[in-house]
Amino acid sequence: MLQYLYMDPEFFSSFSLSVSWLLLPLGIFFIVFVIYSLFNMYHLFRFGVYNFGLYIISTIYVLGTVALISMALWVVLDLDWSASLSLGNFFEDYSQTILPL
């Protein structure tokens, strides 16, 4: 049974993954964050106490969100997304003594 669980490092050397696939979790995170933020802003304005503090907190939240997303996009757009990762590089130093499979 254990011979079927053995992971040969040479098996993974032929596989490669495009770095652009990492944009998918980032995009999902941004979409979930925007939906969550809109939900919170709606409840803040709908059920919150209308005073000057509400508008200050909302403005700080929106400006902070825009600043963080802008910085994240600035870093992400500077990367080379056409590169690929070889899975063989991850398994070349695999040792059977660390995790015997």
N, C-alpha and C positions, 0 to 999 in steps of 0.2 A: 504494500500500500504506500509506503514512503517513497518508493522510486517514482511514483506518479507526481509527488509533490516537489520533487527536486527541480529547482529553478536553475537552468543552465544560463550563465551570463552571456554566452555566445548567441543564444536564442534572441536576446533583446538587442543585440548590436545592429540588427537590420531594421529595427523600428526607429522612426523619427517622428517628431511632433512639431508642428508649426507653432511659433510663439504667438501668433495671432489668436490661437484658441484661448489664450489667457484673457482676451478681451471679453469673452462671454461671461465669466463670473463677475468681472468688473461692471459690465453693462447691467447684469441682473441686480447687482448691489445698488447701482445708481437708481434703477427703476423702483426698487423696493424702498430706498431711502426717500425718493421724491413722493411716493404714495404715502408713506408714513408721515412725512413732514406736512403734506397737504391735509391729512387727517387731523394731525395735531393743531395746525393753524386754524382749521375750521372750528374745532372744539374750543380753542382759545378765544376766538372772536365770538362764537355763538354763546358760550356759557361763561366766559370770563367777565370780570368786573371791568366796565369801561372806565378807564382813567388814563392818565398820561403814561403811567408805568407799563400798561399793556402795549402801547405803541412803541415804547422804548425797547422792551424785551423782544417784541416781534421784529423790530428793525435790526437789532443786534443779531438775532437768530438768522434772519434772512441774509444779512450782509456776511456773517460768518460762514454760512452755508455756501454762498456764492464764492467767497474767497477760497474755501477749502476745495470745492469742486474745480475752480479755475486752476489752482496749483496742481491738483491731481491730473487734470487734463494737460497742463503744460509739461509735466514730467512724462506722461504716457505718450504724448504725441512726438516726443523727442526720441523715442526708442525705434530701433529697426525691427519692424514687425514681420519682415519677410524672412528672417533667420529661422532656422529649425534646430531643435534639440534632439540629439541622438540619445535614445534610452540606454544604449550600450555604455555611455559615459557614467551613468548612475550605478551600473552594476559591475563595472570593471574591478573595483576594489572590494567586491562582496566576499565576505569570509564565512565559511561554514561554521566557524566557532562562535560567531556572534549570534546568528540565528540559523540553527541547523534545520533545513527543510528537506 
